[in-house]
Amino acid sequence: MRARWIRKETLKSYVGFAVVARWLPGQYYLVSTTASGGTSRLARLTRSLETGVPFKQITSATAKFVTNVFACDCNGLVRNINKPLHECIYATLEEARLGHAKTLELLANGKLKFMPPPAIE
């Protein structure tokens, strides 16, 4: 079933951000694509833990981009950010932009098969 409406927003901290309304009352989805990695402290800490190199020696980590789909309200407020319904990871900004657009199109046309991220044990 196609989306009732889609509200796309341009936000500095996101590669892509959109709220999709389904025809069923109260059923909304947030599609967001964000960048992680680079020089942020969290990215450096993660890279340090992965490689065993001391944190102070890590100047930057490889950037990656993540597209998530969450259940949300009509304003795009997510109820549980720890449980994405769908997640895709991209290596480049261009891949992330294309992936966000494809995810949004599939969701809007009712053809997106939700694939949550693997559980961390």
CORCOR-V167251 format. One record per residue. N is the residue number from 0. RES is the residue in one letter. OMEGA is omega in radians with two decimals (* if undefined). Layout:
n->N res->RES omega->OMEGA
n->N res->RES omega->OMEGA
//
This chain:
n->0 res->M omega->-3.11
n->1 res->R omega->3.12
n->2 res->A omega->3.06
n->3 res->R omega->3.05
n->4 res->W omega->3.10
n->5 res->I omega->3.07
n->6 res->R omega->3.10
n->7 res->K omega->3.12
n->8 res->E omega->3.07
n->9 res->T omega->-3.14
n->10 res->L omega->-3.09
n->11 res->K omega->-3.04
n->12 res->S omega->-3.12
n->13 res->Y omega->2.97
n->14 res->V omega->3.09
n->15 res->G omega->-3.09
n->16 res->F omega->3.13
n->17 res->A omega->3.02
n->18 res->V omega->-3.11
n->19 res->V omega->3.10
n->20 res->A omega->3.05
n->21 res->R omega->-3.13
n->22 res->W omega->3.09
n->23 res->L omega->-3.12
n->24 res->P omega->3.07
n->25 res->G omega->-3.13
n->26 res->Q omega->-3.10
n->27 res->Y omega->3.12
n->28 res->Y omega->3.04
n->29 res->L omega->3.03
n->30 res->V omega->-3.12
n->31 res->S omega->3.07
n->32 res->T omega->-3.09
n->33 res->T omega->3.07
n->34 res->A omega->3.01
n->35 res->S omega->-3.10
n->36 res->G omega->-3.12
n->37 res->G omega->-3.02
n->38 res->T omega->3.14
n->39 res->S omega->-3.12
n->40 res->R omega->3.13
n->41 res->L omega->3.13
n->42 res->A omega->3.13
n->43 res->R omega->3.12
n->44 res->L omega->3.11
n->45 res->T omega->3.12
n->46 res->R omega->3.11
n->47 res->S omega->3.13
n->48 res->L omega->3.14
n->49 res->E omega->-3.02
n->50 res->T omega->-3.08
n->51 res->G omega->3.10
n->52 res->V omega->3.14
n->53 res->P omega->-3.09
n->54 res->F omega->-3.08
n->55 res->K omega->-3.13
n->56 res->Q omega->3.13
n->57 res->I omega->3.12
n->58 res->T omega->3.08
n->59 res->S omega->3.11
n->60 res->A omega->3.11
n->61 res->T omega->3.13
n->62 res->A omega->3.00
n->63 res->K omega->-3.07
n->64 res->F omega->-3.06
n->65 res->V omega->3.01
n->66 res->T omega->3.10
n->67 res->N omega->2.99
n->68 res->V omega->-3.13
n->69 res->F omega->2.91
n->70 res->A omega->-3.10
n->71 res->C omega->3.03
n->72 res->D omega->-3.06
n->73 res->C omega->3.11
n->74 res->N omega->-3.13
n->75 res->G omega->3.11
n->76 res->L omega->-3.06
n->77 res->V omega->3.13
n->78 res->R omega->-3.10
n->79 res->N omega->-3.08
n->80 res->I omega->3.14
n->81 res->N omega->-3.09
n->82 res->K omega->3.06
n->83 res->P omega->3.10
n->84 res->L omega->-3.08
n->85 res->H omega->3.12
n->86 res->E omega->3.05
n->87 res->C omega->3.14
n->88 res->I omega->-3.11
n->89 res->Y omega->-3.11
n->90 res->A omega->-3.08
n->91 res->T omega->3.12
n->92 res->L omega->3.14
n->93 res->E omega->3.08
n->94 res->E omega->-3.12
n->95 res->A omega->3.12
n->96 res->R omega->3.12
n->97 res->L omega->3.13
n->98 res->G omega->3.09
n->99 res->H omega->-3.13
n->100 res->A omega->3.14
n->101 res->K omega->3.11
n->102 res->T omega->3.13
n->103 res->L omega->3.13
n->104 res->E omega->3.13
n->105 res->L omega->3.13
n->106 res->L omega->-3.13
n->107 res->A omega->-3.14
n->108 res->N omega->3.11
n->109 res->G omega->-3.07
n->110 res->K omega->-3.13
n->111 res->L omega->3.04
n->112 res->K omega->-3.09
n->113 res->F omega->3.10
n->114 res->M omega->3.14
n->115 res->P omega->3.12
n->116 res->P omega->3.10
n->117 res->P omega->-3.14
n->118 res->A omega->3.09
n->119 res->I omega->-3.11
n->120 res->E omega->*
//
